[in-house]
């Protein structure tokens, strides 16, 4: 089992570089940051985690700048998007960001993606909530074309461009692992169709019972089930629960950290490091 950490990096947390160094020193495999480009003032969309949206959602740094700083300060630590809201990005620009980060980190990037929950946020980026998953799929497919072809083109309903050049290509071949978030059964279909793994929220979604289903779906689609990884995003620090995830075939557990300073975060890192090994 591999172990990672996720935190909203803000002006009042440890810096991304400090978080990366501390995570690597304690033996964690990966460090993950979430993404919100902004929070609409209307607050019409209910937060799935409860009544009040935590302040760190308003204050989080830009995803790729923060991940780049964490990668620069470390040598082995994997940096992960947890998650990138692909529906809020131009796919040509996002393909460049992903490839650049993967190169500058020497292939230490995992591309976690998702459709999001904030209707007004994605609407401000021009995406209709009801069509967001098709938009996401087309943008992922288009980025794959950019990453794997010298001259790339894509023609879909939401993404449409004639042949282009875009360099660099990602360091990892053919591109960084793409893990999709979301609950079963819908996320399973998307993982099998155009991703490299599933990243459900462990403290909210049923996971273990759906793993055999995903493997069966992969076989039916002509994919090797072992090529699809499972990362438990937001794992309870419970040895029995982690053992069940591992027995079911999960390869990675990610623990949440609070968006606070070193005095609060480092002791939690120390405690969570006890699960490693």
C-alpha positions, -999 to 999 in steps of 0.1 A, spaced: 0 0 0 12 35 -9 3 65 13 -3 101 4 -16 133 19 -40 160 7 -44 195 19 -58 228 7 -26 250 4 -33 286 13 -16 317 26 -22 304 62 -9 269 57 26 257 53 39 266 19 36 239 -9 74 235 -8 74 231 30 46 206 28 64 186 1 96 184 21 78 174 53 59 147 34 89 133 17 110 133 49 83 112 66 82 86 38 49 95 22 46 85 -15 26 115 -27 12 149 -19 -21 161 -34 -37 195 -38 -74 203 -48 -86 229 -71 -112 257 -71 -105 286 -95 -130 307 -74 -161 304 -53 -192 322 -66 -206 347 -41 -241 334 -47 -234 301 -29 -265 284 -45 -249 250 -48 -248 230 -16 -215 217 -5 -216 179 -3 -196 179 29 -221 198 50 -239 231 55 -210 256 56 -183 257 30 -149 258 48 -128 289 43 -99 271 26 -122 265 -4 -121 303 -10 -84 306 -4 -66 278 -21 -36 285 -43 -36 278 -80 -33 240 -84 -4 238 -109 17 266 -94 14 250 -60 22 215 -73 52 228 -92 66 243 -60 62 211 -41 78 191 -69 108 216 -71 115 212 -34 115 174 -34 132 146 -53 111 115 -50 77 127 -39 48 123 -64 26 154 -67 -10 148 -75 -41 168 -87 -68 160 -63 -88 169 -82 -84 191 -113 -116 205 -126 -110 198 -163 -143 213 -172 -130 247 -161 -99 247 -184 -92 251 -220 -79 217 -231 -50 230 -252 -38 252 -223 -43 224 -197 -24 199 -219 5 223 -219 4 227 -181 2 190 -174 31 182 -198 52 210 -183 47 199 -147 54 163 -156 86 173 -173 98 196 -146 90 171 -119 108 144 -138 77 123 -143 63 127 -107 28 138 -115 -6 120 -112 -35 137 -129 -66 133 -108 -97 147 -125 -134 152 -117 -165 169 -128 -171 190 -97 -202 199 -77 -204 237 -78 -229 246 -106 -222 283 -106 -185 279 -106 -184 258 -137 -211 280 -153 -188 309 -149 -163 290 -171 -190 283 -197 -198 247 -188 -234 235 -184 -236 213 -152 -258 187 -170 -233 183 -198 -201 185 -177 -192 148 -180 -193 148 -218 -173 180 -218 -147 164 -195 -144 133 -216 -139 153 -248 -113 174 -232 -94 144 -218 -95 127 -252 -83 159 -269 -54 162 -244 -44 126 -251 -42 135 -288 -19 164 -279 3 144 -256 8 115 -280 10 131 -315 34 154 -331 5 171 -349 -27 167 -329 -62 174 -339 -96 167 -323 -131 172 -335 -160 168 -311 -191 186 -299 -174 207 -273 -137 205 -284 -128 212 -320 -94 221 -334 -74 214 -365 -38 200 -365 -16 218 -339 20 215 -325 23 215 -287 55 207 -268 68 195 -245 53 161 -244 49 146 -210 79 128 -194 58 98 -186 47 78 -216 22 80 -231 11 106 -204 7 108 -166 -18 84 -150 -53 98 -152 -74 89 -122 -111 99 -121 -130 108 -90 -167 101 -83 -190 75 -70 -199 42 -86 -213 31 -109 -209 61 -131 -172 67 -123 -164 31 -130 -177 34 -166 -156 66 -171 -125 50 -156 -128 21 -180 -135 42 -210 -109 69 -208 -89 68 -176 -62 48 -158 -79 44 -125 -106 52 -100 -102 76 -71 -133 75 -49 -137 94 -16 -132 68 11 -150 86 39 -182 90 17 -184 65 -12 -188 27 -11 -157 13 -26 -148 -23 -19 -180 -38 -32 -175 -20 -66 -139 -31 -73 -149 -65 -88 -175 -47 -109 -149 -23 -123 -125 -52 -131 -153 -71 -149 -162 -40 -169 -126 -36 -179 -125 -72 -192 -157 -67 -212 -141 -35 -227 -110 -54 -237 -88 -37 -211 -65 -54 -187 -82 -50 -152 -47 -47 -136 -41 -16 -157 -67 3 -137 -55 14 -103 -76 23 -73 -67 52 -50 -88 58 -18 -91 96 -16 -98 107 19 -90 76 39 -99 72 76 -68 66 96 -80 31 106 -57 1 102 -86 -24 97 -102 -2 71 -69 2 52 -63 -36 54 -97 -42 38 -89 -17 10 -56 -34 4 -71 -68 3 -97 -56 -22 -70 -43 -45 -65 -7 -37 -29 5 -42 -30 39 -25 -46 56 5 -46 94 9 -52 111 43 -67 146 47 -47 173 65 -62 205 79 -54 238 62 -34 251 91 2 259 100 31 237 109 23 235 146 -9 216 137 0 199 105 34 184 114 22 164 144 -6 150 123 19 140 96 40 123 123 10 103 135 -1 93 100 34 83 91 29 54 115 8 37 89 38 36 64 53 1 64 
